[in-house]
Amino acid sequence: MTDQFQELRVRQLDEALGSFRSLRLLRPPREGWARAIRKALGMSQRQLAARMGVSTTAAQSAERNEARGKIQIDSLQSLAEGLDCELVYALVPRESIRGMLEQRATQLAAAMVNRVSASMELENQGVSEEERQVQIDELTGSLLRDRPRNFWDD
């Protein structure tokens, strides 16, 4: 993929996921979203089960699993439909994708420059801290543009 398309993909994802960022702070009710919404609607578990096309026991199990964070996505979708809700699913980065890439590139660049710098200092060819930072910045830019296959290897 060309650099231009990589940058476009990063910008588009950051933009699309930006509206979800504030939702990261939202914590589900202790009883789970499904049960909280069902109760707010005044719907019984039997009624929810009928709307889902499952037994009352299956609806209870789905509610319990959702509250514990142990539910499968297809079951969560069924709960949502039974409650006349939309299931919204997203993986929301803790910071922007651009920020994650920059942080990783800087980390890699610093490690590479510091390795070389340490070797050079042993031979009395060390560079100033200012020059080392310039090298890190240049290498960071290169890593961001080229993103080698081992970019995320530890």
N, C-alpha and C positions, 0 to 999 in steps of 0.2 A: 504494500500500500504506500502510495506516495506521501511525502511529508504533508502536503496540502490537504489530502483526504484525512490523514490522522488528526491534524489540527481541527478540521471541520467536525470530525466525529467527537473529539473532546469537547469542543464548544457546544455542540448540539446536546450531548449528554449532560453537561453541566447546566445548561439552560433548562432542559427537561426535568432534571432532578432537583433544581433549585427550589421549586414550590413544595417539595416534600421535606426539605431540610428542617423547617420548623416543627414538623410532625415527629421528629426524632425525640423531642422532649416529652411528647405525649405518652403517658403510661396507661395501659389498659386497666379497666376496673378489676378489682381482685376476683370478682366472679366471672370475668371474661366479658368481651364485647357482646357475644351472642345472647347470653342470659340477660345482660343489662338492657339490651335493646328489646328483647322479647318481653321482659317485665314492663318496660316503659310503654310498650304497645298494648299491654294487658292481655297478652297471648299466653295460653297454657302450653305446656310441653306437648300435650296430646295434639293440640291444634298445630303447633309447629311441625310435629312429626307428620301429620296428615299433609301439610303443605309441602314437606320435603319428600313425601312418598316413601317414608320409612316407618319402622315401629317406634313407639314412644321410648323404648329402651335405647334404640340407636340414636335418637335425637338427644336423649340425656347424655349418652356417651360422647357424642359430638360436642355438646356444650362443655362437658367436663374436660375433654381433651383440648379444646380451644383455650379454656381458662388456664390450663397447665402448660400451654405452648407445645403440645404434643400432637397437634392435629395435622392431617395431610391436607394438601391444598385442595384436592377434589372434594373432600368432606367440608372444608371451610366454604367452598363455592356453593355447595348444596345448602349449608346453613344460611349463607347470604341470600340465596334465592328464596328460601323459605321465609325469610324475614323481609323480603322485598327490598334488599340492599344490594349494592354493588361491592364486589370484592376488589379492592385496590391493592395491588402487589408491587412492591418496589424494594430494591436494595439501595439504600441511601448512604453514599459515602459520608464519613464523618467530616470531611472537608471536600472542597471541589476536586474533581479529577485532575484538573490542571495543577492544583496545589500538591496533590499526591505525587504526580509525575516530577514536579520540580524538587520536592523534598527527596525523593529517591535518587534523582540524577545528582543532586548536590552531595548526598551521602556517598554515592559511588565515586564521584569525582574527587571528593576529599580523601577517600581511602586510597585511590590510585595515586594522587599527587603526594600524599604523605608517605606512601611506600617508596616512591622514587626519591623524594626529598630526604628521607632517612638514609637511603643508600648514598646519596650525593654528599650528605654531611659527613659520612664516614670517610669520604675521600677529600674532605675539606673543600667541597664545591657547593656548599649549601646556598640557598637563596633566602632573601628576606621574607618576613611574614607577609608583607605587602605583595611581593612577587608571587608567593605561594597562593595567595587569595586570587590574584589575577588568573593564574593557571587553573585554579578550581572553577572560577566563573566561566572561563573559556571552555573547559572540558564539560561543565554542566550543560552549556548551550549545545555542544556537539552531541552529548548523550540524549538530550531532549529531542533533537532533530532526527537522529539516526536510530534511537532506541534499539540497541543490539538484542539479540535473542536472550542473552543472559541478564537482561535488565532487572528482572525480579528474582534472580537466583540469590540465595543466601550463602 
